[in-house]
Amino acid sequence: MTDVIDLGRTRRVKEDTFRRGFFPAELKRPHPIRRMAILKAHPDVRALMGHDLWTFAITVGVVVGQTAMAWWLGHLGMGYWWLSLILAWCIGAFPNHAMFVAIHDYTHNLVFKNVVLNKLGLILADLPNTVPTAMGFRCYHVKHHSHLGDYDFDADLPSRWEADLVGNKWYMKAGWMFFFAVFQLTRLDRLKGTVPMRNRWTIYNGAAVFAFDAAIWYFCGLNGLLYLFASFWFSVGLHPLGARWVQEHFTLDPEQETFDYYGPLNLVALNIGYHNEHHDFPDIPWRRLPMLRKAAPEFYDTLKHHKSWTGLWLTFLFDSRYTLYSRVDRSPSTIGSAPARA
């Protein structure tokens, strides 16, 4: 942890973080409000909105590069399974994580002007993951923006049973991070509203990814497929990159529910650390988010932020104040059942 939490404020909320419940939101979502204020103060930031074809170029480069790594490791044979796991954790997790960020921008239609092309690019970026995730993410991520921190609609918010199960022990939190991809899937059934995830594009996504898996297995070997799957697994799990999921909306102070990461890994993580900027302006591509912060410093420099994903990763694991309940929830059920604050 760096300069995120003021020590006095941390002591003030320390007792609350041990409650078996989320922080009830007392204010509306901050991002639409800040967006309006920034547009009023700096109307020129509209020029940053649009599309960025560099994301497609990076997508092609990563898919080719990861396929080449799979080919090399596959031809070494399964006797080198251990090397695949080491390289996946040390190297492969980073390009696979970058593909999740690319999928994120394709989801917001920030790469191509044409929606169909964005969906095709999204599927291309999903190939190295070995598991079809992209179209499902596209379906649910839009609600994450429109219903941020609403237990009934936001799939990014952990389930209550999930938070109760994990608690605040470091080894349980480590297990949660290791199986993060599985836990996310378990949240979908609790969500309200119709999300048309099971459609022809989901089928296209699954068919493309599984066909790619079969090709990797046939032409590169099982060890190559192991490398790609491990790269996917580590990119969203028990890895410093996994701190991204904590950085974005976990908090020890409910007065701020979204946090940025300003550190060197943004170079390989396609600026996903600029999370307040993204929520304020989801129509600005990842390469221009630092320009937004520079154009409106008075709105972002006063917000608490993280400077190290590795530091946050270790803090989340070993600081017992952090639990899966360290989130803001603005659903009516949470607000209505919240204990009164002194």
C-alpha positions in Angstrom: 0.0 0.0 0.0 1.3 3.5 -0.8 -0.4 6.8 -0.2 -3.9 5.4 -0.5 -5.3 5.6 3.0 -4.8 8.4 5.5 -3.9 6.7 8.9 -6.4 8.8 10.9 -9.2 7.9 8.5 -8.1 4.2 8.5 -8.5 4.1 12.3 -11.9 5.7 11.9 -13.3 3.0 9.7 -11.3 0.1 11.2 -14.2 -1.1 13.2 -16.6 -1.0 10.3 -14.4 -3.2 8.1 -14.9 -6.1 10.4 -18.7 -6.0 9.9 -20.4 -8.8 8.0 -21.6 -6.4 5.4 -20.6 -3.9 2.7 -20.3 -0.2 3.2 -23.8 1.2 2.4 -23.6 4.0 -0.1 -25.0 7.3 1.0 -24.3 9.2 -2.3 -25.1 8.7 -5.9 -22.5 7.2 -8.3 -19.7 9.8 -8.4 -18.6 9.2 -11.9 -21.5 10.8 -13.9 -21.3 13.8 -11.6 -17.6 14.3 -12.1 -18.0 13.7 -15.8 -20.4 16.6 -16.0 -18.2 18.8 -13.9 -15.1 18.1 -16.1 -17.0 18.7 -19.3 -18.1 22.0 -18.0 -14.7 23.0 -16.8 -12.7 21.5 -19.7 -15.0 21.0 -22.8 -11.9 20.3 -24.8 -11.6 16.8 -23.4 -14.3 15.8 -25.8 -11.5 15.6 -28.4 -10.1 12.6 -26.5 -13.2 10.6 -27.2 -13.3 8.2 -30.1 -11.5 5.1 -31.3 -8.0 3.8 -31.3 -6.8 1.2 -33.9 -3.6 0.7 -31.9 -5.6 -1.7 -29.7 -6.2 -4.0 -32.7 -2.5 -3.9 -33.6 -1.5 -4.9 -30.1 -4.1 -7.6 -30.1 -2.6 -9.2 -33.3 0.9 -8.9 -31.8 -0.1 -10.6 -28.5 -2.0 -13.4 -30.2 1.0 -14.1 -32.5 3.5 -13.8 -29.7 1.6 -16.0 -27.3 1.1 -18.6 -30.1 4.8 -18.6 -30.8 5.5 -19.2 -27.1 3.0 -22.0 -27.0 4.6 -23.6 -30.1 8.1 -23.5 -28.6 7.0 -24.9 -25.2 4.7 -27.4 -26.8 7.6 -28.8 -28.9 9.7 -29.1 -25.7 7.2 -31.7 -24.5 5.3 -32.3 -21.3 8.5 -33.0 -19.5 8.9 -29.2 -19.4 5.5 -28.6 -17.8 7.2 -26.9 -14.9 8.8 -24.4 -17.3 5.5 -23.6 -18.8 4.1 -22.7 -15.4 7.1 -20.6 -14.5 7.1 -18.7 -17.7 3.3 -18.3 -17.5 3.6 -16.6 -14.1 6.6 -14.5 -14.9 5.9 -13.6 -18.5 2.7 -15.0 -20.0 0.3 -13.5 -17.5 1.2 -10.0 -18.7 0.2 -10.3 -22.4 -2.9 -12.3 -21.4 -3.9 -9.5 -18.9 -3.3 -7.0 -21.7 -5.8 -8.9 -23.8 -8.4 -8.6 -21.0 -7.9 -4.8 -21.2 -8.2 -5.0 -25.0 -11.5 -6.9 -24.6 -12.5 -4.1 -22.2 -12.0 -1.5 -24.9 -13.7 -3.6 -27.6 -16.6 -3.9 -25.2 -16.9 -0.2 -25.1 -16.6 0.0 -28.9 -13.4 2.1 -28.6 -11.4 0.3 -31.3 -13.5 0.4 -34.4 -16.5 2.5 -35.3 -18.3 -0.6 -36.4 -19.9 -2.7 -33.6 -19.5 -6.0 -35.4 -15.8 -5.3 -35.9 -15.4 -4.6 -32.2 -17.1 -8.0 -31.4 -14.7 -9.8 -33.9 -11.7 -8.0 -32.3 -12.9 -9.0 -28.9 -13.1 -12.7 -29.9 -9.6 -12.5 -31.4 -8.2 -11.0 -28.2 -9.9 -13.9 -26.3 -8.1 -16.7 -28.2 -5.0 -16.9 -26.0 -7.2 -17.3 -22.9 -8.1 -20.9 -23.9 -11.5 -20.3 -22.1 -14.3 -18.2 -23.8 -14.7 -15.1 -21.6 -15.1 -12.1 -23.8 -18.7 -12.1 -24.9 -19.9 -12.9 -21.3 -17.8 -10.0 -20.1 -19.3 -7.7 -22.7 -22.8 -8.6 -21.5 -22.2 -7.9 -17.8 -19.6 -5.1 -17.9 -22.1 -2.5 -19.2 -24.2 -3.1 -16.0 -21.1 -2.6 -13.9 -20.9 0.9 -15.2 -24.7 1.7 -15.0 -25.2 0.0 -11.6 -21.8 0.4 -10.0 -21.8 -1.0 -6.5 -25.3 -2.3 -6.7 -25.4 -5.8 -5.3 -28.5 -6.7 -7.4 -27.0 -5.7 -10.7 -23.2 -5.4 -10.5 -21.3 -8.7 -11.1 -18.1 -7.1 -10.0 -19.4 -7.0 -6.4 -18.6 -10.3 -4.5 -21.6 -12.3 -3.3 -22.3 -12.2 0.4 -21.8 -16.0 0.8 -18.5 -15.5 -1.0 -17.4 -12.8 1.5 -18.5 -14.8 4.4 -16.6 -17.9 3.2 -13.3 -16.0 2.6 -13.4 -13.8 5.7 -10.1 -12.0 6.5 -7.6 -14.8 6.8 -4.6 -14.4 4.4 -4.8 -18.0 3.2 -8.5 -17.7 2.4 -8.0 -14.5 0.5 -5.1 -16.2 -1.4 -7.4 -19.0 -2.3 -10.1 -16.6 -3.4 -7.6 -14.8 -5.7 -6.3 -18.1 -7.1 -9.9 -19.2 -8.0 -11.0 -15.7 -8.9 -12.2 -16.7 -12.4 -14.5 -19.4 -10.8 -15.9 -17.1 -8.2 -16.9 -14.5 -10.7 -19.0 -17.1 -12.6 -20.9 -17.9 -9.4 -22.2 -14.4 -9.1 -24.3 -14.3 -12.3 -27.3 -16.2 -10.9 -27.9 -13.6 -8.2 -28.2 -10.7 -10.6 -31.5 -9.1 -11.5 -32.5 -8.0 -14.9 -32.2 -9.7 -18.3 -28.7 -10.0 -19.7 -28.8 -11.7 -23.2 -25.5 -13.5 -22.8 -26.6 -16.7 -24.5 -26.8 -15.5 -28.1 -25.1 -16.3 -31.4 -22.1 -14.1 -30.5 -21.5 -16.2 -27.4 -21.5 -19.3 -29.6 -19.1 -17.7 -32.0 -16.8 -16.8 -29.1 -16.9 -20.3 -27.7 -16.4 -22.0 -31.1 -13.4 -19.7 -32.0 -11.7 -20.2 -28.7 -12.1 -24.0 -28.5 -11.1 -24.3 -32.2 -7.9 -22.4 -31.3 -7.3 -24.7 -28.3 -7.6 -27.7 -30.6 -5.2 -26.2 -33.1 -2.7 -25.4 -30.4 -2.9 -29.0 -29.0 -2.6 -30.5 -32.5 0.2 -28.3 -33.9 2.0 -27.3 -30.7 1.4 -30.0 -28.2 -0.3 -30.2 -24.8 2.5 -28.3 -23.0 1.8 -25.3 -25.2 -1.8 -25.4 -24.3 -0.9 -25.6 -20.6 1.3 -22.5 -21.0 -1.6 -20.5 -22.5 -4.1 -21.7 -19.9 -1.7 -20.9 -17.0 -1.1 -17.5 -18.5 -4.8 -16.8 -18.4 -5.2 -18.2 -14.9 -2.4 -16.2 -13.4 -3.4 -13.0 -15.2 -6.6 -12.8 -13.2 -5.6 -14.7 -10.1 -2.9 -15.1 -7.5 -0.4 -12.7 -9.1 0.5 -9.0 -8.6 -1.7 -8.4 -11.6 -4.6 -9.8 -9.6 -4.3 -6.7 -7.4 -6.0 -4.9 -10.2 -9.3 -6.3 -9.0 -8.6 -5.0 -5.5 -7.3 -1.6 -6.7 -10.4 -0.7 -8.7 -13.2 -0.7 -6.1 -12.0 -2.2 -2.7 -11.8 0.5 -0.1 -11.1 1.0 3.6 -12.9 4.4 3.4 -16.4 4.3 1.9 -16.2 8.0 1.0 -14.1 6.9 -2.1 -15.2 3.7 -3.9 -13.0 3.8 -7.1 -9.2 4.0 -7.0 -6.5 4.5 -9.6 -3.2 2.8 -10.0 -0.4 5.1 -11.2 2.6 2.9 -11.6 4.9 1.4 -14.2 2.8 -1.7 -15.0 0.3 0.5 -16.8 2.8 0.3 -19.7 2.0 -3.4 -20.2 -1.5 -3.2 -18.7 -2.8 -0.7 -21.3 -3.5 2.0 -18.6 -6.2 -0.1 -16.9 -5.0 1.5 -13.7 -6.6 4.8 -14.7 -9.9 3.6 -13.4 -11.5 6.7 -12.1 -10.8 8.3 -15.5 -12.3 5.3 -17.3 -15.5 5.3 -15.2 -15.9 9.0 -15.7 -15.3 8.8 -19.5 -15.9 5.2 -20.8 -15.9 6.7 -24.3 -12.2 7.6 -24.1 -9.7 4.8 -25.3 -7.1 3.5 -22.9 -4.1 5.4 -24.6 -5.8 8.8 -23.9 -6.7 8.3 -20.3 -3.4 9.9 -19.0 -4.2 12.9 -21.2 -7.6 13.2 -19.5 -5.9 13.3 -16.1 -3.4 15.8 -17.3 -6.2 18.0 -18.8 -8.2 18.0 -15.6 -5.7 17.6 -12.7 -7.9 19.4 -10.1 -10.4 16.5 -10.4 -7.9 13.6 -10.1 -4.9 14.8 -8.1 -6.9 15.0 -4.9 -8.1 11.4 -5.1 -6.4 8.7 -3.2 -4.6 6.2 -5.4 -2.2 3.3 -5.5 1.4 3.3 -6.8 2.2 -0.4 -6.5 0.1 -3.4 -7.5 2.6 -5.7 -5.8 2.4 -3.7 -2.6 -1.4 -3.7 -2.7 -1.5 -7.4 -3.4 0.5 -8.1 -0.3 -1.5 -5.6 1.8 -4.8 -7.2 0.7 -3.6 -10.6 1.7 -2.0 -9.8 5.0 -3.9 -6.8 6.3 -6.9 -8.3 8.1 -8.9 -5.1 7.7 -9.3 -6.0 4.0 -12.1 -8.5 3.3 -14.5 -9.0 0.4 -16.9 -6.8 2.3 -14.4 -3.9 1.8 -16.7 -2.6 -1.0 -19.4 0.1 -1.3 -22.9 -1.3 -2.0 -25.8 1.1 -3.0 -28.5 -1.6 -3.4 -31.7 -0.8 -1.4 -31.4 -4.0 0.7 -27.9 -3.0 1.9 -28.8 0.7 2.6 -32.0 -0.3 4.4 -30.3 -2.9 6.7 -27.2 -0.8 7.5 -26.5 0.1 11.1 -26.6 3.7 12.0 -23.3 5.4 12.1 -22.1 7.5 15.0 
